[in-house]
Amino acid sequence: MATPAPATAGELLRVEPLELRFPFELKKQNSCSMQLSNHTDDYIAFKVKTTSPKKYSVRPNTGVVLPRSTCDVVVTMQAQRETPPDMQCKDKFLVQSVVAPAGITVKDVTGDMFTKESGNKMEEVKLRVTYVAPPQPPSPVPEESEEGSPSRASESENGDGPAGGFTRALRERIEPQDKSTEAGALISKLTEEKNSAIQQNHRLRQELDLVRQEISKRRGGGFSFIIVIIVASIGIILGYLMKS
């Protein structure tokens, strides 16, 4: 485990750490923080600058640390699309601090307070940036230190050994279940088709009865040609359904 970078004990603000360490992952934001400590009895205004302002977001980048108190600053590195050569970073940060009037608030802090022309006593602390590899998740399968581990893995894959036997037994149990499921679906489909055919047959019988009743009501003049065609069509359809 890496040793944290030391803090600097200035007269105004103590900055910790002096090295911002970012876990570097492509296309992913990462953050780290620094702590500003005021061990004086004065109000200390601060401002954080960086050599790559488009690459980092600093919250807050200006502020006031009250007497005998601290302030945490979070620095967020935007998602990067390329890995730098050898994971080296040349970015720098600068923390400027000045003694401010008592009772000052954040909205009263201006950039002019940190210039030499202001006549204020100002301190500057430089910080560097370091990229570190993200922590790797633990392997789900314990590594074998004994010789012959590859052969054990091969036995498991091929179905030999205790693990392979369990896999084979599980496969033999699942496959019949899959086939049974397919057969059940086919039977259900055929049953629905059969019920539909029975219902259609029942409707045709009812229509045939109605036609017969209509014929019985007619007296005298023989069968109508249209009724004969209807009766013949129904008989053909009914016969086809009964065969299927």
Sequence and secondary structure as in RCSB ss.txt:
>XXXX:A:sequence
MATPAPATAGELLRVEPLELRFPFELKKQNSCSMQLSNHTDDYIAFKVKTTSPKKYSVRPNTGVVLPRSTCDVVV
TMQAQRETPPDMQCKDKFLVQSVVAPAGITVKDVTGDMFTKESGNKMEEVKLRVTYVAPPQPPSPVPEESEEGSP
SRASESENGDGPAGGFTRALRERIEPQDKSTEAGALISKLTEEKNSAIQQNHRLRQELDLVRQEISKRRGGGFSF
IIVIIVASIGIILGYLMKS
>XXXX:A:secstr
       EE SSEEEE SEEEEE  BT  EEEEEEEEE SSSEEEEEEEES TTTEEEESSEEEE TTEEEEEEE
EE  BSS  GGG    EEEEEEEEE TT  GGG  GGGGSGGG   EEEEEEEEEEE       SS    STTHH
HHHHHHHHT HHHHHHHHHHHHHHHHHHHHHHHHHHHHHHHHHHHHHHHHHHHHHHHHHHHHHHHHH  SS   H
HHHHHHHHHHHHHHHHHH 
